[in-house]
Amino acid sequence: MQIGMIGAGRMGANLVRRLLLDGHDCVVYDVDTEAVEKLAADGAVGTTSLSEFTAALEIPRVAWIMVPAANTPATIADLSLYFQPADIIIDGGNSMWQDDVDTAVTLAKQGIHFVDVGTSGGVWGLERGYSLMIGGESEVVSYLEPIFDTIAPGVDAAPRTRGHQGATKPGEKGWLHCGPNGAGHFVKMVHNGIEYGMMAAMAEGIGILQAAGAGLPAGPETGETKLGGDAETAPMRNGRYYRYDLDIAAVAEVWRRGSVISSWLGDLTANALSVDPALEAFAGRVSDSGEGRWAAQAAVELGVPANTITASLYARFASQGNDQFPNRVLSAMRAEFGGHAEQLDTAGAGGSGTGGSSATTTGRSSASSSGPSAASPTAGSNGSAKSGAAADAAKAGTAKAGAGPAGSGDDDPEG
């Protein structure tokens, strides 16, 4: 079967390669001509404009759009100028499901069919296949089955569910027609919200393990623990219960085998820790690409409690530095009502839960007879002042300075 692909980033390119390997004909367009040339070398037909792209497609034309979500509406609008009635446009990115409903109505006025496909699989999809959650007209989805069968992992990617035998059941091939337009991206949105929560739970648990050596001596010459106590820091009740210098990478490995929480996310976490046990390549700023927000908003509108998804979304906001001003407000209130001074880590965050550095007192204080002095915040690693809460986190060794890999602005629809 022939299909066109607009977008030759990591996801789009791997979708094309997977389709080519299974004998499909692919026509490719991207503003990045070098990316198109690479796929042409693999056997695709490369084009340099939407008009050339459209002319290379057989009627009825089928085009899969795999571009960053912010660029999708304009891309669909531009392509619709060239497409004719009975042609099919597929949005395989992470558009909001409400936009899908409206887009389908707009395209239907021109006789163009629209299909929304939530695509999960990340950079591993070429090898593993992609889980596809699909919304659209039943007849159109049926027409596209050969494409979906190739892209999806297939029934053998996982053991069949107990009681399933004989003919494959919906979803077993790794793709599912979820319902009318918008249903595919709605299901993918919830999928990504769950992903947020699972990732957050894994990260928080590993954070606890990393900090489990807080009761160990700070050095051979002193009996003080690495988490010292003072008037502004809640003391550890009994440090002797927290003297574990755990091999986090090894823990991640043992969890992969026979554990109730074993998962692909666990596999990926173990991979990352084996390469960089302290994860020093990352600053800890976690982006959110929209689906978590939409999932939380949908939960509110539907009246469904979504505590974990919502909390994990807020944790991402905090990692982006959006908690800095609220935390300064907290520090300011503590200084006003109790003369509490902030505890700041002068050397930056510790590299591990068992290796924090010394702290110093700064900020407001009520020791002066003339009242609180002017605040003098110390800049944190992100250029903004660290609050008491952020400093406490740094002192515990749970914050990490430095810069992680830059975002690619690619077509990857994972969260």
C-alpha positions, 0 to 999 in steps of 0.5 A: 500500500502507498502512503505519504509521510509529512515529517521526517524527524525521529518518529516520522523517519522510523515509521517510514523505515518500518513501512518500507521494510514491510513492502509499502511504498512511501512518499516523504516530505519535510522542510529538512531536505537532508532528512528527506534525502536519507529516507530516499536512500532507504527507498522512499520517494523524496519530495521538496514541496507539498504540491510535489508530494501530492502529485506523487500520491495515488488516488485516494491519497493517504498522508500521515502527518508526524510533526510537532503538535504546534505545527500540525494545524497549519500543516493540515490546513496547507495540505488540505488545499491540495487534497481532493474528496475521498483523500485521507489525512492522518494526524499521528502526533499529539494533538488535543482530541477536541481539536481533532473533532473540529478538524474532522468537521472542517475537512469533511466539508471538503470531502476529505477524511480525517483519522487521529492516531495516538502513537506510542513507542518513542525512538524504539518503535522501529524495532519494537513497533508502535502502539496505535490508538485510532479515532475516525470513521470505521470504513476509513480505518478498515481501509488503512488496516494494512498500514496499521498492521505493519506499524503496530507490534503485532499480537506476538509482542506480548503473551495473550491475555488469559482466556483469549484464544483463536481469532485476535481480539481488538487491541491484540495486534497493538492497534485499536480503533477506539471510536470516532474522531478524537477518540484516538488522541483522547485515549493517548492523552490518558495513556500519557497521563498514566505515563507521567504518574508511573515515571513520577513514582519510579523517580520518587522511589529511587530518590528515597533510595538515593537519600537512604545514607543520610545517617552515615557519618559525614567523615572519619573525623566526625560523628555528625551525619551528612544531614546535620541539624539546626534550628531551621532544619527538622532533625532526623529522629534516629540516623542509625536507621538510615545508613544504607549506601545503596547501589541504585543501578543494581537495585534497578536491575533486580527490579527488572526480574520477577518484580511486580513493578518490572516494566519497560520504563524500569528497563529504560531507567536501568539503562540510564543508570548503568551508563550514568549512575549519578545521572550527571548529564541531566539537570532535572528539568522535566518538560510537559508536552501537553497531554498531562495538562489535558488529562487533568483538565478532562478529569476535572470536567468529568468529575473523576479523581486523578490524584496521581496524574495531577500530582505528577504534572505539578511535580513537572511544573516545579522541576521547571522552576515554576515553584520558585516564587511561591517558595519565596513567598513561603520563606518570606512568611516564615521570616515575618512571623518567626524570624526564620532564616533560609538555609542555603547550600553555598556549594550547590546541591550534593551529587547524591543522597549521601553526599550533601554539602555544608549550608549557610544562613542568609535571608531575613532575620529578626535578630536585629533590634531594628526589625528584619533586615533586607533579604539577600537571596543566593542565586540557585543553579537556574539563576533564581533565588533558592527558597527554604524549600529548594535549599532543604532539597539541595541539602538533602542531595535531591537537587542536581545542578547542570544542564541536560540534553537540549530538546530537539523540538522533534515529532516524538509524541511521548510525554 
